[in-house]
Amino acid sequence: MSNRLMQGLSLRHAYTPSSSQERSDFLAAHPCAACGKQGMYVDGDPGKERRTGAVRFLAVAMKCVCGFANLVYVINNDLKSGVSAREALAELDRRGLLDDSELTRQLVDTGVLLFLGNRGEALEVAKRCANEFPGSAAAHYNCGVLLYEKGESTQSLRYLDRTLAIDPAFTAALFYKGLAHRAIGNVEAALESAERFLRFHPSHLQAKELARSCRQGYSN
């Protein structure tokens, strides 16, 4: 992925519009990471404005007509009074709170390869990313999910445990921990992971089914 295509993919490379019209223009022209098309989005959810330090931003979920879900970052500071986008980003950078460009690149590449069906190559990129960025919960999570889907559940659990050690709020890892534990026959641990996940996501149908099947396993 070229540096040009990094635009909009993280806070470090976020769009910084000075007007609402410019913000709309940036989003309309943003190229899909999977197919490269511009202005070909079928859906866009701006979500709620978030804050990191003085940076006020949107992480806009945009689904392209090709089917790939892009996440595009737009900083709102220059649309409002207060600290400018440039000053706010510079302060985050001084505090070491801005994302690493190479980490962003590899995470996006993993997602694109998965979307294109290249799971083997996606796993290679995900493992390299986890090795190069040992503090990235997302990189370890990607490895855990891909290894589970490959049938390597024991290795998967190592990455998923590391995900939660880095970021306990990364609750999606609990669901895959449950699946991986069940795959290797550890029903008690699978049920524990599923129930922990359901505390955060009580309406998740697959997690409910996982917990139900584990309880059934106890009774058989």
Buried (B, 14 or more C-beta within 10 A) or exposed (E): EEEEBBBBBBBBBBBBBEEEEBBEBBBEEBBBBBBEBEEBBEEBEBEEEEEBBBBBBBBBBBBBEBEBBBBBBBBBBBBEEEBBBEEBBBBBEEEEEBBBBEBBBBBBBBBBBBBBEBBEBBBBBBBBBBEEBEEBBBBBBBBBBBBBBEEBBEBBBBBBBBBBEBBEEBBBBBBBBBBBBBBEEBBEBBBBBBBBBBEEBEEBEEBBEBBEBBEEBEEE
